[in-house]
Amino acid sequence: MLAVSKTRTSDEVRAAHAAGLRAFGENYVQEGLDKIAALADLRTDLEWHLIGPLQSNKTRVVAEAFDWVHSVDRLRTAERLSAQRPPDLPPLQVCLQVNISGEDSKSGVPPAELPALARAVAALPRLRLRGLMAIPAPAEGLEAQRRPHRALRELLERLRADGLALDTLSMGMSDDLEAAVLEGATLVRIGTAIFGSRPSAATRP
Ligand SMILES: *Cc1c(COP(=O)(O)O)cnc(C)c1O
């Protein structure tokens, strides 16, 4: 379980750590960096995941500070992250974000372009490609919610059949967590259901 701590204070993250959570997801690079710095005393006991969009001018600080990036959706970003990952750190763990619901405005690689991107990213020396991530369009009812998660799992299975050693399906949020788990999620990204509802308009990325 990835605890999504966007909009939450570093003290709230500290309390969540004391309650047993170890992996935290942030959407905004600067907000994440601030919390990573404020919680430096816990650094070796925490995993920090960037789950929000990543602009190419921010790749260096992300490569230096985070453990995972879930939102890689183009080769150029991946190449920069690999080149900028400090040699004394383990490889940066990455997921490719897939535009699974085909929404125009959404980030994510279109499924048709996924195999080529996955092969290229898997070859980068300082990244370890772990799997796929998606943020499906909101849907009502278990069956409708399962469909996009199933599609993401099938994409992962196809990449594995092509020889890529992938083990991560980052899918499922507070509202569609059961559907995602039924379709094989290995990492659910949960904010509201852990910390309560967020103030303001930051509920959807
Ligand atoms: C905010 C966010 C989540 C968590 O959403 P909740 O509905 O609060 O569980 C998960 N993934 C991403 C990419 C997010 O931006």
The ligand as an ORCA input file, in Angstrom:
! r2SCAN-3c Opt
* xyz 0 1
  C      -4.486     11.766     -5.214
  C      -4.020     10.546     -5.928
  C      -4.268      9.262     -5.411
  C      -5.067      9.015     -4.136
  O      -6.392      9.365     -4.306
  P      -7.493      9.059     -3.156
  O      -8.766      9.082     -3.900
  O      -7.385     10.138     -2.162
  O      -7.183      7.726     -2.576
  C      -3.754      8.184     -6.090
  N      -3.043      8.330     -7.228
  C      -2.799      9.535     -7.756
  C      -2.017      9.629     -9.015
  C      -3.288     10.676     -7.130
  O      -3.049     11.864     -7.678
*
